[in-house]
Amino acid sequence: MNFRSLSPSHDKWEPVLPVAKMSHTFIIAIDFGTSFSGYAYSLSPTSAKTEPHVKLWNKTLIQKTPKTPTCILLDQHGEVMAFGYEARNKYYEIRKDTAKYYYFKDFKMSLYGKVRSIKDVNKKSMSALKVFSAALSFLKEDALKTIRQNTLQRVNYIASDFTWVLTVPAIWDISARQFMREAAVQAGLVSSFTEDTLVIALEPEAASVWCKQLEPKDFIKDSGDKVKLSVGAQYVVLDCGGGTIDITVHEVLEGGALKELHKPLGEDKGGRIVDRKFIHCLRKFFCDGLWEEYEREHPKEAQEFMEDFSYLKQAPQNQVYKLKVHSKFKLKIEKREKAGAGESPLFKSMEGVSWDSGNIKISEEKMKSFFHETLVHITDSLTGILQEHKGISYILLVGGLSSSHILREHVQREFSDRAKVMCPKNPQEVILRGAVMFGRDPSVIRSRKSAFTYGFVKMQRFDPSKHKPEKKFTNEDGDWCDDLFGKMVEADEDVEWNETRKFDFTSTDRDQTVMSLEFYRTERKNVRYVDDWGVEGPVAHCDLDMPDISKGLDRKVKLEVFFGSTEINAVATDLESQSTASVKMDFIKSERMWAEMSWAQCGLRRGGCGRKTFDTRQGMFIYTAHFEHKATQCAYKRLKGQIPAL
């Protein structure tokens, strides 16, 4: 990728990409959660102050919930049979014939680990893109059907009539967000030509947008009274969901827009951790594998029991909590008691847990112990943020787990002397409602903190007084220094909404017809080379055709990079022909390329023993790294005549 970067332009404010403030007034927002998912929609004009409509799901004939379990049942061809409560119930009816079906549940967090193939409950694999797109396709069709049934005209809306909003955890990196965009395209929410009508919203940001406009009466009583987020207010949003605990910090600006004060933090410490602790407790409490046997033989009932536990987590404070077991487990206990006739104990002695005629009794202290790991993480994270940002006045608790008095009281107890702790009513719906508002105007988040230092690989004329000898590269136009890191934005730097950074390049090869751009990132603020320690990459890669070679080295390319959204986009222009092409920052493809070369090149980047040489015959760099006296070699395709240089 031969190019020389000329002096970067500092004209940051000229918008070169379509502003994502949507022309559509119809919005559908999907909150694709770890444990539960749902959607909300609005058909009101942008200026109208009407609340979004939240779809209610039928858990039973008489009970409705604002979200449904994130589980999907697919046939052997990968077609959707059911989603949510219906999928769960249908699967347990047919579960003995598993060869014909795929049943996935709690699969969202697979993207946190960048998994591209996921296994269902029976260990059968399927493409993650297929599973996610199938789930989104179901939610799309269900939303369109719901809207049609609830409008007077019974209008048959189609997907392209709407702006779509997908929420993702703040801790997901750009490749995971791009994956969700690809899944949305495959699901038919948008097409490759209408991707500008798809907005990726960070979950705590959506919550922040909704909470900002709430009145004091909209918060639960133990949050205090007469509090409203006015201009100048700084606050933390603590999003406690089923999978992650995400944290963002915002300040309210004039006009109601928000400024991010701290880059998002998060960890896989949500409600699933609490559930796992409880299940572990049950397996220890019941002797001889009784609970494991119950889970295997009656998974539907065991799942319903865990949902009862979810409601118990939200119950008011008690000295003792009672959780009634379901019929099949009670029958199993009775059979064991008769068979054993008192010879073999069914329960282990455990402080805080006891059996009482079909009920499991749990003490308040034992219940708190299930939350311990989550609460420690919250305490550590908030302590660091409050120490760094002294002006924070409020802590907002949102997400389903915030319904738990144990979590709310812990945060109150630990931090009420430093900030006002508030929790809105129905905290599990806050993200959905805020996502609709965010879809109307993504610029409501006026500025964000860059999570990484981003840059591109570049070349300069080789200077032995400044450059490493091993970075020297020679072609017909002279000696060059390769692998230099050209900074585009710095970690923790403020980037404004729709802010554009410009960079100009020229070719270093007279016959160059393609300019390849490679992008890298690091948490360090200053690095010299793209293979310095802590640098990841290439994390993105794109190519630009340069068909007109008549001017040789006197050809310029302008790169304009847009940082101010939840995703990174760019436009490259060949100034010779005045042709402009949108550059897709393909983080997924680049991750795969990085994985393929990781053993050899990572050894070099992380201080391993190795070397890099240029093979003129193959036209590529060869990386060799040594691990425990074994050499691993990989070829990194960086074709001669395509490398950028400064």
Secondary structure, 3 states (H helix, E strand, C coil): CEEEECCCECCCCCCCCCCCCCCCCCEEEEEECCCEEEEEEECCCCCCCCCCEECCEECCCCCEECCEECEEEEECCCCEEEECHHHHHHHHHHCCCHHHEEEEECCHHHHCCCCCEEECCCCCEEEHHHHHHHHHHHHHHHHHHHHHHCCCCCCCCCHHHCEEEEEECCCCCHHHHHHHHHHHHHHCCCCCCCHHHEEEEEHHHHHHHHHHCCCHHHECHHHCCCCCCCCCCEEEEEEECCCCEEEEEEEECHHHCEEEEEEEEEECCCHHHHHHHHHHHHHHHECCCHHHHHHHHCHHHHHHHHHHHHHHHCCCCCCEEEEECCHHHHHHHHHHHHHHCCCCCCECCECCEEEECCEEEEEHHHHHHHCHHHHHHHHHHHHHHHHHCCCEEEEEEECHHHHCHHHHHHHHHHHCCCCEEECECCHHHHHHHHHHHHHHCHHHEEEEECCCEEEEEEEEECCCCCCCHHHEEEECCEEEEEEEEEEEECCCCEEECCCEEEEEEEECCCCCCEEEEEEEEECCCCCCECCCCCEEEEEEEEEEECCCCCCCCCCEEEEEEECCCCCCEEEEEECCCCEEEEECCCHHHHHHHHHHCHHHHHHHHCCCEEEEEEECCCCEEEEEEEECCEEEEEEECCCCCCEECC
